[in-house]
Amino acid sequence: MNPAAIAFLTCLFVFSAQGLPANRSNKCKCLDGYIEHIRPQSIKAVRAVHLPNIFCLHTEIIITTTANKDKCVDPKSKIGKLILNNMNKQKKNGAMSTTTASSSTRLYTTSRL
């Protein structure tokens, strides 16, 4: 095969592979269903919020519980709406706060509910 053709096919393959998402699979993450009721005290962290996209048409909220288990929260439930509202507020406010300690300025990100 011609070296120019091999180089062209290699470039074509590399550029087409760059358009694929690296960390998203082609399916929804919350296939086992949602939990609707959970105590806020048992939420350790909000691991991910996936908005609807071409791979999954549903909003998915994945939390980590204090028992270190990942659970999917129903976005239409009370706690799901609270998480989404807090996420929107953080986006609106920039989710950053500045703290001045002695003569230096440090930036801290906040990810609390």
N, C-alpha and C positions, 0 to 999 in steps of 0.2 A: 504494500500500500504506500502511496505517496506520503512523504513526511509532512507536506503542507496539509494534506487531508487529515492526517492524524492530529496535527496541531489544531486544525479547525474543529474537529469533532471533540477534542478535549476541552477547548474553550467553550463550545456550545454546551457540553455537559456541566461544566463548572458554573456557568451563568444560569442555567436552568435549575440547578440544585440550590443556588442561593435564594431563589424565590420561595422555597418551601419553608414552612415554620419549623424551627428546631425543637421547641419544647411543647408543641401541641400535637396531640394525636388527632386522627380524623373521626373522633367520636366524642360524645358527651362524657364528662367525668362522673356525673351523678346518676349512673344507670340503676343503682340499687334502691333508689328512692330518696325522699327527703325526710328529715325530722322536722316536725312543726313546733314542738315544745321542748325547750331546754332552759335550764336555769342559767342566767348570765354568769353566775359564779363558777359554773363548770366549764366555761369557755376559756381556754388558755391563750389562744391566738386565732386570728382570722388568717388562714393560710393563703387563700386565693379567692378572688372574685372574678369569674369569667363572664363577661357580658356576651350577649348573643353575637354569633359570627357565622361564617359560612360552614364551619364544621359542626356547630351545635347551635340550634335556634333558641336555646333556653338560657336564662341567667342562672349561673351556678355559683353558690357561695359555699366554700369548703372551709371548715373550722377545725381546729385541733382542740380536743377536750383536755381536761386536767388528767385524764387517764391515758393521755398520749394516743388517742384514737382519732382518725380523721372522719368527720361526718359532714354530710351535705345538709345545708339548712334551706328550707323552702323560702324563696325570696318573697313570697306573698304572706308569709307568717309575720307575726309581730316582731320577732327578733331579726328576721331577714330584712324587713323594712328598716329597722333601726340600723343594721349594719350598712345597708345601701345608703341611707341618709348620712351616716357618719362618713362614709367613703366620699360622697359628693361634697360634704363640707370640707373635708381635708383637701380635695382637689381644688375647691374654690379658694381656700386660704393658703394654698401652697404647701401645706403639711410640714412646714418648717418653722422652727422657733429659734431665736438667737439668744444666747446667754453670754454675758460678759464676765469673765473671771480674770481678775488682776488686769493685765494689759493686753490680753488676747481675747479674740472673739471666736467662739466655737459654735458650730451648727449642729443641731440635734434634730433627727427626724422622729416623729411620733407616729406610732401605729396602734394606739389604744382605741378601744371602742368608745 
